[in-house]
């Protein structure tokens, strides 16, 4: 489908191209992580003031998992307990960490007036599939089990994330439906849901920007062990047998994004299964725009939309 970038998005894309940064697929994973983190300092605004930010670790299947708790000013409480979003960062299961999405998490905490716990799951290729999914599921179950001690209302526990983090959030929601804990909602920000790459948005010239088609393959090959794993629902949640009885979802997509059609189809599958879905699309934006709110007004709007959805629950 024809995609026309918003003028501000087009300017940011041109600036990235003019900078001559090497494509991620030409780098080692550690080099790509450094480039990704450096870019965030240029695209993130000053974060909102919060009441507290605290680093800690939680137990995972392969050892301690770093995490970060964000407590906003004006935190919503009922009986001394507050809603909480467990957040998984994007980065193709290869790059990204607590620092790369720090401002996003601060902003969602502030906009939603809820606790946010960011989870620094294991990355590929050092830890290939299903390490990230296992960590995400384990972290969410631990947070639910420790809800009282963390000041969390277990009846208002959400999961969410962008890109690979959206993938992990969808996987956690599926696992939680079948094995607990109960979730109040899932925030899927341009989620990766299908490793087959069969959707038209994976081959359109207009979507081959920033998150290019080549780097998508690089991420896939770093994360998965074998092609057969593309059909595992823990990698491709669109392969789940059923979408019934999943928690309400907020699904956000961008027009110039290889993952656009994956997000669209996942939202449709949820809706067809009777799941309440709030769907938002930003047709003039590219993948990753939500982390660039210093430069893109659409990112500010999207974060506000997410916060409003969370506050309504």
Buried (B, 14 or more C-beta within 10 A) or exposed (E): EEBEBBEBBBEBBEEBEEEEEEEBBEBEBEEBBEBBBEBBEEBBEEBEEBEEBEEEEBEBEEEEBBBBBBBBEEBBBEEEBBBBBBBBBBBBBBBBBBBBBBBBBBBBBBBBBBBBBBBBBBBBBEBBBBBBBBBBBBBBBBBBEEBEEBBBBBEBBBBBBBBBBBBBBBBBBBBBBEEEBEBBBBBBBBBBBBBEBEBEBBEBEBBBBBBBBEBBEBBBBBBBEEEEBBEBBBBBBBBBEEBEEBBBBBBBBBBBBBBBBBBBBBBBBBBEBEBEBBBBBBBBBBBBBBBBBBBBEBBBBBBBBBBEBBEEB
